[in-house]
Structures are given as C-alpha cells and as structure tokens.
Amino acid sequence: MAEYSSLLSDLSENITTEDLRQLKSACKEDIPEGESDHIACSRDWFTYLEERSKLAEDNLSYIEHIFEISRRPDLLTRVIEYRTTVLKISEDDEVDTKLTRIPSAKKYKDIIRQPSEDEIIKLAPPPKKA
C-alpha cells in the first residue's frame, strides 16, 4: 500500500492546476459539474475517483486512459511502471486482468527517452524567395 500512496503522491506533484482542470474535463462524464467544483487539487481528484471505484491500488486503467486522452504520457508512463514493477503485471499478462489499458497507450512507453541522432529527421531549409 505504501507504493500506491507513493505513486499518487508522485503523480500529484506533477499535476498543475491547469492539468487538473484538463483532467477533470477529460472525465466530465463521470464527475457531475457541481461535484467537479469541489475538487480543488489533484489529491481531491484521486480521492473522488477512489470513492467511486474508478481508482484503486490494483485498478489503474481509468487513470491510464485519462492520462492518455489528456496527453500526459509522462504520468501514464509512471502508472505503467508502477503496474509492471510493483504489481508485477507485464504487458503479456495484462490482457487477462482488470488492469488492461487501452492498446494505444503502448506507444507511450518510449516517449520519455530522447531520440538518438539517427532517429531525428532533419528537414531541408525552406526555399529561397526569388
């Protein structure tokens, strides 16, 4: 349980007020507008999701989805790392669990690393005006 608390703490530290607004918007179908106003910080958001069984120590698929559609691959990557290292659920195993995340999230695994010189596409300079 300590690892789960540590994960939420780490995620909270990396969610700004603007990020929180975007995250709440991404899950507006699950958070009525009146209740959304009472979620003032990321910790409140996590608590709200836990109370509604959208988030638990062994149920991370909802926030993985929200982080993906909110274009936060850095947060998504942290959740995936927690799932594979702490819960010991690999991509091969995840199909048989309730932790299955959306398949397109796999593309984010390497997004944090910097591309090598060979991977960088160099563009030609724009044409000169006559």
Backbone as CSV, one residue per row, in Angstrom:
resi,resn,N_x,N_y,N_z,CA_x,CA_y,CA_z,C_x,C_y,C_z
1,MET,0.831,-1.203,0.000,0.000,0.000,0.000,0.866,1.253,0.000
2,ALA,2.046,1.157,0.571,2.942,2.316,0.610,3.353,2.738,-0.796
3,GLU,3.555,1.747,-1.669,3.944,2.060,-3.047,2.826,2.788,-3.768
4,TYR,1.585,2.373,-3.522,0.422,3.017,-4.141,0.306,4.468,-3.671
5,SER,0.458,4.689,-2.383,0.425,6.053,-1.845,1.552,6.890,-2.429
6,SER,2.707,6.277,-2.579,3.856,6.964,-3.163,3.585,7.333,-4.629
7,LEU,2.943,6.418,-5.356,2.577,6.698,-6.747,1.644,7.893,-6.831
8,LEU,0.597,7.897,-6.022,-0.355,9.014,-6.053,0.308,10.321,-5.645
9,SER,1.195,10.256,-4.688,1.927,11.447,-4.260,2.799,11.974,-5.405
10,ASP,3.504,11.068,-6.065,4.357,11.439,-7.197,3.528,12.055,-8.326
11,LEU,2.403,11.425,-8.634,1.537,11.965,-9.681,1.014,13.349,-9.290
12,SER,0.598,13.496,-8.033,0.064,14.775,-7.549,1.064,15.910,-7.693
13,GLU,2.322,15.604,-7.420,3.362,16.626,-7.515,3.568,17.117,-8.943
14,ASN,3.150,16.309,-9.911,3.364,16.652,-11.309,2.089,17.076,-12.029
15,ILE,1.055,17.356,-11.270,-0.206,17.834,-11.846,-0.428,19.272,-11.399
16,THR,-0.371,20.180,-12.337,-0.592,21.594,-12.037,-2.092,21.886,-11.972
17,THR,-2.435,23.083,-11.577,-3.833,23.492,-11.532,-4.457,23.419,-12.921
18,GLU,-3.713,23.824,-13.934,-4.197,23.742,-15.316,-4.376,22.282,-15.732
19,ASP,-3.426,21.427,-15.351,-3.537,19.994,-15.648,-4.795,19.414,-15.008
20,LEU,-5.039,19.789,-13.758,-6.197,19.281,-13.039,-7.488,19.670,-13.749
21,ARG,-7.549,20.890,-14.220,-8.728,21.344,-14.957,-8.946,20.468,-16.192
22,GLN,-7.868,20.171,-16.883,-7.941,19.339,-18.082,-8.328,17.896,-17.729
23,LEU,-7.780,17.367,-16.649,-8.109,16.011,-16.224,-9.578,15.899,-15.830
24,LYS,-10.071,16.884,-15.100,-11.485,16.875,-14.717,-12.368,16.962,-15.950
25,SER,-11.960,17.747,-16.917,-12.708,17.860,-18.161,-12.721,16.538,-18.917
26,ALA,-11.601,15.819,-18.884,-11.495,14.544,-19.596,-12.417,13.486,-18.991
27,CYS,-12.752,13.645,-17.728,-13.656,12.660,-17.122,-14.980,13.308,-16.702
28,LYS,-15.415,14.283,-17.481,-16.655,15.004,-17.151,-17.889,14.108,-17.167
29,GLU,-17.829,12.985,-17.897,-18.959,12.056,-17.894,-19.091,11.349,-16.555
30,ASP,-18.012,11.278,-15.808,-18.016,10.580,-14.524,-18.032,11.530,-13.321
31,ILE,-17.815,12.811,-13.570,-17.833,13.798,-12.491,-18.858,14.879,-12.843
32,PRO,-20.005,14.882,-12.183,-21.001,15.927,-12.451,-20.418,17.319,-12.198
33,GLU,-20.890,18.291,-12.952,-20.325,19.641,-12.888,-20.326,20.221,-11.476
34,GLY,-21.375,20.033,-10.729,-21.433,20.552,-9.365,-20.381,19.942,-8.459
35,GLU,-20.104,18.659,-8.642,-19.104,17.983,-7.822,-17.690,18.336,-8.275
36,SER,-17.544,18.633,-9.543,-16.235,18.995,-10.079,-15.683,20.249,-9.398
37,ASP,-16.563,21.147,-9.028,-16.143,22.389,-8.373,-15.508,22.142,-7.000
38,HIS,-15.857,21.013,-6.369,-15.317,20.690,-5.042,-13.955,20.006,-5.111
39,ILE,-13.510,19.679,-6.306,-12.200,19.045,-6.476,-11.191,20.151,-6.738
40,ALA,-10.462,20.535,-5.682,-9.575,21.695,-5.764,-8.123,21.347,-6.053
41,CYS,-7.737,20.093,-5.797,-6.348,19.693,-6.029,-6.323,18.262,-6.544
42,SER,-5.175,17.854,-7.021,-5.069,16.516,-7.608,-5.364,15.424,-6.581
43,ARG,-4.991,15.642,-5.343,-5.273,14.644,-4.299,-6.785,14.480,-4.127
44,ASP,-7.540,15.594,-4.194,-9.006,15.523,-4.126,-9.550,14.697,-5.290
45,TRP,-8.932,14.887,-6.473,-9.369,14.158,-7.667,-9.157,12.658,-7.482
46,PHE,-7.970,12.276,-6.979,-7.706,10.862,-6.738,-8.679,10.280,-5.715
47,THR,-8.939,11.022,-4.646,-9.869,10.564,-3.610,-11.259,10.375,-4.189
48,TYR,-11.702,11.337,-4.992,-13.015,11.256,-5.632,-13.111,9.977,-6.473
49,LEU,-12.075,9.714,-7.272,-12.077,8.525,-8.134,-12.059,7.239,-7.305
50,GLU,-11.323,7.238,-6.206,-11.285,6.061,-5.329,-12.657,5.800,-4.711
51,GLU,-13.328,6.843,-4.263,-14.633,6.700,-3.633,-15.677,6.147,-4.603
52,ARG,-15.476,6.365,-5.879,-16.416,5.885,-6.897,-15.913,4.638,-7.621
53,SER,-14.925,3.996,-7.032,-14.350,2.743,-7.557,-13.782,2.885,-8.970
54,LYS,-13.312,4.073,-9.301,-12.650,4.296,-10.583,-11.140,4.135,-10.447
55,LEU,-10.657,4.102,-9.216,-9.231,4.019,-8.951,-9.009,3.226,-7.671
56,ALA,-8.053,2.315,-7.753,-7.665,1.522,-6.583,-6.236,1.054,-6.791
57,GLU,-5.668,0.496,-5.740,-4.286,0.030,-5.783,-4.060,-0.955,-6.928
58,ASP,-5.073,-1.753,-7.226,-4.948,-2.747,-8.291,-5.872,-2.459,-9.481
59,ASN,-6.362,-1.234,-9.569,-7.247,-0.850,-10.660,-6.847,0.537,-11.153
60,LEU,-5.957,0.557,-12.143,-5.379,1.810,-12.621,-5.796,2.161,-14.045
61,SER,-6.591,1.319,-14.654,-6.903,1.507,-16.074,-7.620,2.830,-16.346
62,TYR,-8.469,3.278,-15.427,-9.201,4.524,-15.657,-8.248,5.716,-15.749
63,ILE,-7.323,5.844,-14.794,-6.419,6.995,-14.866,-5.433,6.855,-16.020
64,GLU,-5.087,5.626,-16.390,-4.238,5.449,-17.565,-4.934,6.025,-18.790
65,HIS,-6.204,5.718,-18.914,-6.985,6.232,-20.045,-7.078,7.767,-19.995
66,ILE,-7.361,8.309,-18.827,-7.480,9.768,-18.684,-6.148,10.446,-18.986
67,PHE,-5.040,9.884,-18.513,-3.732,10.474,-18.798,-3.420,10.420,-20.292
68,GLU,-3.864,9.363,-20.951,-3.598,9.286,-22.388,-4.409,10.327,-23.155
69,ILE,-5.701,10.410,-22.894,-6.503,11.365,-23.669,-6.188,12.805,-23.285
70,SER,-5.591,13.001,-22.116,-5.184,14.347,-21.700,-3.779,14.682,-22.175
71,ARG,-3.198,13.784,-22.934,-1.849,13.959,-23.484,-0.809,14.200,-22.390
72,ARG,-0.810,13.301,-21.417,0.183,13.331,-20.341,0.936,12.007,-20.318
73,PRO,1.753,11.752,-21.349,2.479,10.483,-21.395,3.441,10.300,-20.236
74,ASP,3.917,11.395,-19.658,4.825,11.280,-18.519,4.113,10.645,-17.322
75,LEU,2.871,11.055,-17.073,2.111,10.479,-15.965,1.686,9.045,-16.291
76,LEU,1.285,8.826,-17.527,0.910,7.488,-17.963,2.073,6.520,-17.793
77,THR,3.254,6.949,-18.153,4.447,6.105,-18.034,4.696,5.739,-16.575
78,ARG,4.493,6.663,-15.652,4.701,6.368,-14.226,3.712,5.323,-13.720
79,VAL,2.470,5.418,-14.185,1.464,4.436,-13.777,1.816,3.052,-14.340
80,ILE,2.236,3.014,-15.583,2.619,1.744,-16.209,3.817,1.133,-15.491
81,GLU,4.789,1.965,-15.135,5.951,1.464,-14.393,5.534,0.884,-13.047
82,TYR,4.611,1.554,-12.349,4.110,1.047,-11.073,3.455,-0.318,-11.284
83,ARG,2.631,-0.417,-12.291,1.912,-1.657,-12.545,2.865,-2.811,-12.858
84,THR,3.891,-2.542,-13.643,4.804,-3.621,-14.023,5.824,-3.954,-12.939
85,THR,6.243,-2.966,-12.143,7.255,-3.248,-11.118,6.643,-3.631,-9.769
86,VAL,5.619,-2.911,-9.340,5.033,-3.179,-8.020,4.007,-4.307,-8.093
87,LEU,3.099,-4.228,-9.052,2.062,-5.250,-9.166,2.529,-6.466,-9.960
88,LYS,3.697,-6.331,-10.599,4.291,-7.428,-11.373,3.373,-7.917,-12.489
89,ILE,2.706,-6.973,-13.144,1.843,-7.314,-14.273,2.505,-6.790,-15.529
90,SER,2.909,-7.705,-16.394,3.576,-7.328,-17.631,2.543,-7.120,-18.728
91,GLU,3.002,-6.618,-19.859,2.101,-6.417,-20.978,1.494,-7.736,-21.438
92,ASP,2.247,-8.820,-21.338,1.734,-10.125,-21.750,0.617,-10.594,-20.819
93,ASP,0.745,-10.280,-19.535,-0.241,-10.717,-18.546,-1.474,-9.817,-18.506
94,GLU,-1.323,-8.581,-18.905,-2.381,-7.604,-18.661,-3.682,-7.895,-19.387
95,VAL,-3.651,-8.656,-20.467,-4.873,-8.954,-21.204,-5.851,-9.730,-20.327
96,ASP,-5.325,-10.513,-19.411,-6.164,-11.339,-18.563,-6.518,-10.685,-17.229
97,THR,-6.279,-9.403,-17.094,-6.550,-8.741,-15.815,-7.484,-7.570,-15.996
98,LYS,-7.973,-7.051,-14.877,-8.812,-5.861,-14.959,-7.973,-4.610,-15.148
99,LEU,-6.665,-4.777,-15.192,-5.777,-3.638,-15.376,-5.488,-3.359,-16.839
100,THR,-6.193,-4.034,-17.721,-5.950,-3.829,-19.149,-6.168,-2.371,-19.496
101,ARG,-5.172,-1.817,-20.112,-5.291,-0.430,-20.538,-5.544,-0.421,-22.025
102,ILE,-5.891,0.702,-22.529,-6.184,0.780,-23.943,-4.917,0.529,-24.740
103,PRO,-5.003,-0.251,-25.823,-3.808,-0.664,-26.559,-2.953,0.482,-27.065
104,SER,-3.564,1.596,-27.414,-2.778,2.693,-27.964,-1.850,3.319,-26.934
105,ALA,-2.046,3.015,-25.654,-1.153,3.552,-24.625,0.247,2.968,-24.746
106,LYS,0.392,1.820,-25.408,1.705,1.199,-25.558,2.682,2.111,-26.280
107,LYS,2.173,2.979,-27.119,3.062,3.865,-27.881,3.813,4.835,-26.978
108,TYR,3.358,5.013,-25.741,3.991,5.980,-24.850,5.173,5.418,-24.070
109,LYS,5.426,4.143,-24.177,6.488,3.543,-23.373,7.839,4.205,-23.580
110,ASP,8.163,4.564,-24.809,9.478,5.123,-25.103,9.454,6.628,-25.319
111,ILE,8.341,7.261,-25.086,8.224,8.673,-25.442,9.084,9.576,-24.560
112,ILE,9.382,9.134,-23.350,10.154,9.960,-22.426,11.622,10.010,-22.819
113,ARG,12.131,8.918,-23.377,13.551,8.901,-23.732,13.819,9.839,-24.903
114,GLN,15.018,10.343,-24.960,15.422,11.235,-26.038,15.783,10.411,-27.270
115,PRO,15.401,10.863,-28.458,15.752,10.117,-29.664,17.254,10.199,-29.927
116,SER,17.765,9.159,-30.568,19.177,9.182,-30.935,19.354,10.079,-32.147
117,GLU,20.584,10.392,-32.457,20.885,11.261,-33.609,20.342,10.653,-34.901
118,ASP,20.369,9.326,-34.997,19.875,8.640,-36.195,18.360,8.721,-36.331
119,GLU,17.652,8.859,-35.189,16.198,8.881,-35.216,15.627,10.263,-35.532
120,ILE,16.449,11.276,-35.445,15.976,12.640,-35.671,15.887,12.886,-37.180
121,ILE,14.749,13.348,-37.605,14.543,13.656,-39.021,14.950,15.104,-39.245
122,LYS,15.834,15.301,-40.149,16.308,16.644,-40.460,15.518,17.169,-41.670
123,LEU,15.007,18.345,-41.527,14.231,18.963,-42.601,15.118,19.825,-43.470
124,ALA,14.797,19.863,-44.720,15.533,20.722,-45.645,15.166,22.167,-45.350
125,PRO,16.062,23.106,-45.619,15.726,24.508,-45.401,14.621,24.944,-46.367
126,PRO,13.857,25.950,-45.979,12.788,26.405,-46.875,13.396,26.998,-48.155
127,PRO,12.645,26.958,-49.251,13.168,27.515,-50.491,13.363,29.016,-50.377
128,LYS,14.352,29.501,-51.061,14.651,30.954,-51.032,13.712,31.677,-51.987
129,LYS,13.290,32.851,-51.553,12.404,33.646,-52.393,13.213,34.302,-53.512
130,ALA,12.592,34.382,-54.649,13.270,34.960,-55.801,13.336,36.456,-55.743
